[in-house]
Amino acid sequence: MKVLAAMSGGVDSAVAAARAVEAGHDVVGVHLALSRMPGTLRTGSRGCCTIEDSRDAWRACDILGIPYYVWDFSERFKEDVVDDFVAEYAAGRTPNPCMRCNERIKFAALLEKALALGFDAVCTGHYAKVITDADGNPELHRAADWAKDQSYVLGVLTHEQLRHAMFPLADTPSKAEVRAEAERRGLSVANKPDSHDICFIPDGDTRGWLEERIEMTEGEIVDPTGETLGTHPGANAFTVGQRKGLKLGRPAADGKPRFVLEIRPKENKVIVGPEKLLEIDQMRGIKVSWAGLPIREIATGETFECTAQVRAHGDPVPATAWMETGEDSRSELVVRLKDPMRGVAPGQTVVIYQGTRVLGQATIDSARSLQWDPAAVS
């Protein structure tokens, strides 16, 4: 099989490519140039897709004896990931750029080009598993190592994309084993730190980065009853669940800290309240997609049991879900949690599972606690 190995410059993608070669596939390595800042360099474990990463990917391909190319996807990355990130924050939502990158760059754009060039599959170093059912249809499942499982960020993949996805690290019991294997293979990235934080904000100062791109206007900070508690420099710089940086002049009546409960950019208001009101009971999701063929209940509108996850390494929460027709006749995924979940914000992604299988995902449009009515704030 002709395989295109996406080489990030990290240890996982290098070992994944090595295993694809060892399995007898005809492998070609490609590194995606996503930044138009040629001087961008990695700082420890911050950032990714830098010049250093590109060089590490080339060294790995050289050791593996496979061709290596760099593809410039920077323009599409800016439009589909960076600009989307800014627009979502401007609308008062909290986006997940890694989900958008996997959806629109690493699989949509990359796979589209790979198939056009005659490749059969795209290989990545993600910790997730594709299982084929009795009828030959692909299903996305969690990896063997739940601590490193990355099925959440792959929940955006479609049935057709899963047919051409290859995850050689699926059954690896631990990251330590991957590093040990890289060492045995002579790969220089064996002990390279994992990347974290948003790759296009390598210093980790998301608020400062956004303030340079979104016009900030002073507005009110109010409590769940609508009472004004103070002012803020710009609602777009806040995130649901945030505690620090509120700078309120007086404490709550019970002396306990307040947290951001909701952001309303159209009204330029930030709603704050006690920690207990961060506990969300129900979410409504839009832009719904299914990882593989949807289960029967999706078409019938029946409720079904599942678990819901809203962060890459968050704990799955038991839930009941169903599809509804919402505003503007759009299809919405409703997820009713059996145990409240904290700090859920519009713009985040909810991925739903049955057992280890990923059913699909949706962008959270609204999240509510049954303990208070947001309509009370006017």
C-alpha positions as CSV (number, residue, x, y, z in Angstrom):
1,M,0.0,0.0,0.0
2,K,1.2,3.5,-0.8
3,V,1.3,5.5,2.4
4,L,1.9,9.2,3.1
5,A,3.4,9.6,6.5
6,A,2.6,13.0,8.1
7,M,5.9,13.9,9.9
8,S,5.5,16.5,12.6
9,G,9.1,16.3,13.8
10,G,8.1,14.5,17.0
11,V,8.8,11.0,18.3
12,D,5.3,9.7,17.7
13,S,5.1,10.4,14.0
14,A,8.6,9.2,13.5
15,V,7.9,5.8,15.1
16,A,4.5,5.6,13.3
17,A,6.3,6.0,10.0
18,A,9.0,3.5,11.0
19,R,6.3,0.9,11.7
20,A,4.6,1.6,8.4
21,V,7.9,1.0,6.6
22,E,8.5,-2.2,8.6
23,A,5.0,-3.4,7.7
24,G,6.1,-3.4,4.0
25,H,4.2,-0.3,2.8
26,D,5.6,2.1,0.3
27,V,6.1,5.2,2.5
28,V,6.8,8.8,1.7
29,G,7.3,11.4,4.5
30,V,5.8,14.8,4.4
31,H,6.1,17.7,6.8
32,L,3.5,20.4,6.8
33,A,4.8,24.0,6.8
34,L,2.0,25.8,8.6
35,S,3.7,29.0,9.7
36,R,4.8,31.9,7.4
37,M,7.3,33.1,10.0
38,P,10.6,31.5,8.8
39,G,12.4,32.5,12.0
40,T,9.9,30.5,14.2
41,L,11.8,28.2,16.6
42,R,10.6,25.8,19.2
43,T,11.1,26.6,22.8
44,G,11.3,23.4,24.9
45,S,7.9,21.8,24.6
46,R,6.1,24.9,23.4
47,G,4.9,25.2,19.8
48,C,5.2,22.8,16.9
49,C,5.6,22.8,13.1
50,T,8.7,25.0,13.4
51,I,12.0,25.0,11.5
52,E,13.5,22.7,14.2
53,D,10.6,20.3,13.8
54,S,11.0,20.3,10.0
55,R,14.7,19.4,10.4
56,D,13.9,16.6,12.9
57,A,11.3,15.2,10.5
58,W,14.0,15.2,7.7
59,R,16.5,13.4,9.9
60,A,13.9,10.7,10.8
61,C,13.1,10.1,7.1
62,D,16.8,9.9,6.3
63,I,17.3,7.2,8.9
64,L,14.2,5.3,7.7
65,G,15.4,5.6,4.1
66,I,12.2,7.1,2.8
67,P,11.6,10.2,0.6
68,Y,10.9,13.5,2.4
69,Y,9.0,16.5,1.3
70,V,7.7,19.8,2.9
71,W,4.3,20.9,1.8
72,D,3.3,24.6,2.3
73,F,-0.1,24.6,3.9
74,S,0.4,27.9,5.6
75,E,-2.2,29.9,3.7
76,R,-4.9,27.3,4.3
77,F,-3.8,27.0,8.0
78,K,-4.2,30.7,8.5
79,E,-7.6,30.8,6.9
80,D,-9.1,27.6,8.4
81,V,-7.4,27.5,11.8
82,V,-5.9,30.9,12.9
83,D,-8.6,33.1,11.4
84,D,-11.3,30.8,12.7
85,F,-9.8,30.9,16.1
86,V,-9.9,34.7,16.2
87,A,-13.5,34.8,14.8
88,E,-14.7,32.3,17.4
89,Y,-13.2,34.3,20.3
90,A,-14.7,37.5,18.8
91,A,-18.1,35.8,18.9
92,G,-17.6,34.9,22.6
93,R,-16.8,31.3,22.1
94,T,-13.8,29.2,23.1
95,P,-12.6,27.2,20.1
96,N,-10.3,24.2,20.0
97,P,-7.7,24.9,17.2
98,C,-6.3,21.4,17.3
99,M,-9.7,20.0,16.4
100,R,-9.9,22.4,13.4
101,C,-6.4,21.6,12.4
102,N,-7.1,17.8,12.4
103,E,-10.4,18.4,10.6
104,R,-9.4,20.9,7.9
105,I,-5.6,20.5,7.5
106,K,-4.2,17.2,8.6
107,F,-7.0,15.1,7.1
108,A,-9.2,17.2,4.8
109,A,-6.5,19.1,2.9
110,L,-3.7,16.6,3.4
111,L,-5.8,13.6,2.5
112,E,-7.3,15.3,-0.5
113,K,-3.8,16.0,-1.9
114,A,-2.6,12.5,-1.0
115,L,-5.4,10.8,-2.8
116,A,-4.9,13.0,-5.8
117,L,-1.3,11.9,-5.9
118,G,-2.2,8.2,-5.8
119,F,-1.6,7.4,-2.1
120,D,-3.9,4.9,-0.4
121,A,-3.6,6.2,3.2
122,V,-2.3,8.9,5.5
123,C,-0.3,7.7,8.4
124,T,0.0,9.8,11.6
125,G,1.4,9.3,15.1
126,H,-2.0,9.8,16.8
127,Y,-2.9,7.4,19.6
128,A,-6.2,6.0,18.3
129,K,-7.5,3.0,16.6
130,V,-9.5,2.3,13.4
131,I,-11.5,-1.0,13.6
132,T,-13.3,-2.4,10.6
133,D,-16.7,-3.9,11.3
134,A,-18.2,-7.1,9.7
135,D,-19.4,-5.1,6.7
136,G,-16.1,-3.4,6.1
137,N,-17.0,0.0,7.6
138,P,-14.4,1.8,9.7
139,E,-15.0,2.8,13.3
140,L,-12.8,5.1,15.4
141,H,-11.9,3.7,18.8
142,R,-9.7,4.8,21.8
143,A,-6.1,3.7,21.8
144,A,-4.8,1.0,24.1
145,D,-3.1,3.6,26.3
146,W,-5.9,5.7,27.7
147,A,-3.5,8.1,29.3
148,K,-2.2,9.0,25.8
149,D,-5.5,8.4,23.9
150,Q,-6.1,11.1,21.2
151,S,-9.4,9.8,19.8
152,Y,-11.0,13.0,21.1
153,V,-9.1,15.3,18.7
154,L,-9.9,12.9,15.9
155,G,-13.6,12.9,16.5
156,V,-14.1,15.2,13.6
157,L,-13.0,12.6,11.1
158,T,-15.6,11.3,8.7
159,H,-16.4,7.8,7.4
160,E,-14.5,8.5,4.2
161,Q,-11.5,9.9,6.0
162,L,-11.3,7.0,8.4
163,R,-11.2,4.6,5.4
164,H,-7.8,6.2,4.5
165,A,-6.4,6.8,8.0
166,M,-3.6,4.7,9.5
167,F,-2.6,4.9,13.2
168,P,0.3,2.5,13.8
169,L,0.6,3.5,17.5
170,A,-3.0,2.3,18.3
171,D,-2.1,-0.7,20.4
172,T,1.1,0.7,22.0
173,P,0.8,0.3,25.8
174,S,2.7,3.5,26.7
175,K,4.6,6.5,25.5
176,A,7.7,5.2,27.2
177,E,7.7,2.2,24.9
178,V,7.5,4.5,21.9
179,R,10.5,6.5,23.1
180,A,12.4,3.3,23.8
181,E,11.6,2.1,20.3
182,A,12.8,5.4,18.8
183,E,16.0,5.0,20.7
184,R,16.6,1.5,19.3
185,R,15.9,2.7,15.8
186,G,18.5,5.5,16.2
187,L,15.9,8.3,15.8
188,S,17.3,11.5,17.3
189,V,13.8,12.6,18.5
190,A,13.6,9.7,21.0
191,N,13.7,12.1,24.0
192,K,12.3,15.2,22.4
193,P,9.6,16.9,24.6
194,D,6.0,16.6,23.6
195,S,4.5,19.9,22.2
196,H,1.8,21.6,24.1
197,D,-0.1,24.9,24.1
198,I,-1.5,26.5,20.9
199,C,1.2,26.1,18.2
200,F,0.7,29.6,16.7
201,I,0.9,31.2,20.2
202,P,4.1,29.6,21.4
203,D,4.6,31.9,24.4
204,G,1.3,30.7,25.8
205,D,-0.1,34.3,26.2
206,T,-3.5,33.7,24.5
207,R,-5.0,36.9,26.0
208,G,-2.2,39.1,24.8
209,W,-2.2,37.6,21.4
210,L,-6.0,38.1,21.0
211,E,-5.8,41.7,22.2
212,E,-3.6,42.5,19.2
213,R,-6.3,41.1,16.8
214,I,-9.7,41.8,18.4
215,E,-10.9,45.2,19.2
216,M,-11.5,45.3,23.0
217,T,-14.2,47.6,24.4
218,E,-14.9,48.2,28.1
219,G,-18.1,46.7,29.4
220,E,-19.9,45.4,32.5
221,I,-19.2,42.4,34.7
222,V,-22.5,41.3,36.2
223,D,-23.7,38.5,38.5
224,P,-26.4,35.9,37.7
225,T,-29.2,38.4,38.8
226,G,-27.9,41.1,36.5
227,E,-26.4,43.3,39.2
228,T,-23.3,45.2,38.0
229,L,-20.1,44.2,39.9
230,G,-17.5,46.0,37.9
231,T,-16.1,46.6,34.4
232,H,-13.8,44.7,32.1
233,P,-11.5,45.8,29.3
234,G,-13.1,43.6,26.7
235,A,-15.4,40.5,27.0
236,N,-13.6,38.6,24.2
237,A,-10.5,38.2,26.4
238,F,-12.3,36.1,29.0
239,T,-13.0,32.4,29.1
240,V,-15.8,30.4,30.8
241,G,-14.4,29.0,34.1
242,Q,-11.8,31.8,34.5
243,R,-11.1,33.0,38.0
244,K,-8.1,35.3,37.8
245,G,-8.0,38.7,36.3
246,L,-11.6,39.7,37.1
247,K,-10.4,42.6,39.3
248,L,-13.7,43.1,41.1
249,G,-13.8,45.8,43.7
250,R,-15.8,43.9,46.3
251,P,-16.0,40.3,47.3
252,A,-19.0,38.0,47.1
253,A,-21.4,38.1,50.1
254,D,-20.2,34.6,51.1
255,G,-16.5,35.6,50.7
256,K,-15.9,32.9,48.0
257,P,-14.3,33.6,44.7
258,R,-16.3,34.2,41.5
259,F,-15.8,32.6,38.2
260,V,-16.8,33.5,34.6
261,L,-20.1,31.7,33.8
262,E,-20.9,33.2,30.5
263,I,-19.6,35.7,27.9
264,R,-22.0,37.8,25.8
265,P,-20.0,39.7,23.2
266,K,-23.0,41.3,21.5
267,E,-23.9,43.0,24.9
268,N,-20.2,43.1,25.8
269,K,-21.0,41.6,29.2
270,V,-19.2,39.0,31.3
271,I,-21.4,37.1,33.8
272,V,-19.7,35.8,36.9
273,G,-20.9,33.8,39.9
274,P,-20.1,31.0,42.4
275,E,-18.1,28.0,41.4
276,K,-21.1,25.6,41.7
277,L,-22.8,27.4,38.7
278,L,-20.0,26.1,36.5
279,E,-21.5,22.7,36.7
280,I,-23.2,22.0,33.4
281,D,-26.1,19.6,33.0
282,Q,-26.9,19.9,29.3
283,M,-25.2,20.9,26.1
284,R,-26.5,21.6,22.6
285,G,-24.1,21.1,19.8
286,I,-24.1,22.3,16.1
287,K,-21.9,21.4,13.1
288,V,-22.4,17.7,14.0
289,S,-20.4,15.0,12.3
290,W,-20.1,11.3,12.7
291,A,-16.9,9.3,12.9
292,G,-17.9,6.4,10.6
293,L,-21.4,5.5,9.9
294,P,-23.9,7.0,12.4
295,I,-25.8,4.6,14.8
296,R,-29.4,3.9,14.1
297,E,-30.8,6.3,16.7
298,I,-29.3,9.2,14.8
299,A,-31.8,8.8,12.0
300,T,-34.8,8.0,14.1
301,G,-34.3,10.8,16.7
302,E,-34.4,8.3,19.6
303,T,-32.3,8.8,22.7
304,F,-29.2,6.7,23.2
305,E,-26.8,6.2,26.0
306,C,-23.2,7.4,25.6
307,T,-20.3,9.1,27.4
308,A,-19.4,12.7,26.6
309,Q,-15.9,14.3,26.7
310,V,-15.2,18.0,26.2
311,R,-11.4,18.1,26.6
312,A,-8.6,16.1,25.0
313,H,-7.7,14.4,28.2
314,G,-10.9,15.1,30.2
315,D,-12.8,12.4,31.9
316,P,-15.8,10.9,29.9
317,V,-19.1,11.6,31.7
318,P,-22.2,9.3,31.3
319,A,-24.9,10.9,29.3
320,T,-28.1,10.5,27.3
321,A,-28.1,12.1,23.8
322,W,-30.5,12.7,20.9
323,M,-30.8,14.7,17.7
324,E,-33.2,17.6,17.5
325,T,-34.1,20.3,14.9
326,G,-33.1,23.6,16.4
327,E,-33.1,27.2,15.3
328,D,-33.1,27.9,11.5
329,S,-34.0,24.2,11.0
330,R,-30.4,23.1,11.8
331,S,-29.7,19.7,13.2
332,E,-28.5,19.9,16.8
333,L,-27.0,17.2,19.1
334,V,-28.5,17.5,22.6
335,V,-26.4,15.9,25.4
336,R,-27.9,15.5,28.9
337,L,-25.2,14.7,31.4
338,K,-25.9,12.3,34.3
339,D,-23.1,13.9,36.3
340,P,-22.5,17.6,36.0
341,M,-19.4,18.8,34.1
342,R,-17.4,21.9,35.0
343,G,-16.3,24.8,32.9
344,V,-17.9,23.9,29.6
345,A,-18.0,26.8,27.2
346,P,-19.6,27.5,23.8
347,G,-17.2,26.9,21.0
348,Q,-15.6,23.8,22.6
349,T,-16.1,20.4,21.1
350,V,-18.1,17.6,22.7
351,V,-17.1,14.2,21.5
352,I,-19.5,11.3,22.3
353,Y,-18.5,7.6,22.8
354,Q,-20.1,4.2,23.3
355,G,-17.6,2.2,25.1
356,T,-14.3,2.8,23.3
357,R,-16.0,3.8,20.0
358,V,-16.2,7.4,19.0
359,L,-19.6,8.1,17.6
360,G,-19.1,11.7,16.6
361,Q,-18.7,15.3,17.6
362,A,-20.4,18.7,17.7
363,T,-19.4,22.3,18.4
364,I,-21.0,23.3,21.6
365,D,-23.5,26.1,20.9
366,S,-24.9,26.4,24.4
367,A,-24.2,24.8,27.8
368,R,-26.4,25.3,30.8
369,S,-26.7,24.5,34.5
370,L,-30.2,23.7,35.6
371,Q,-29.4,25.6,38.8
372,W,-29.8,29.0,37.2
373,D,-31.6,30.7,34.3
374,P,-29.3,32.8,32.0
375,A,-32.4,34.7,30.8
376,A,-32.4,36.3,34.3
377,V,-29.5,38.5,33.1
378,S,-30.8,41.3,30.9
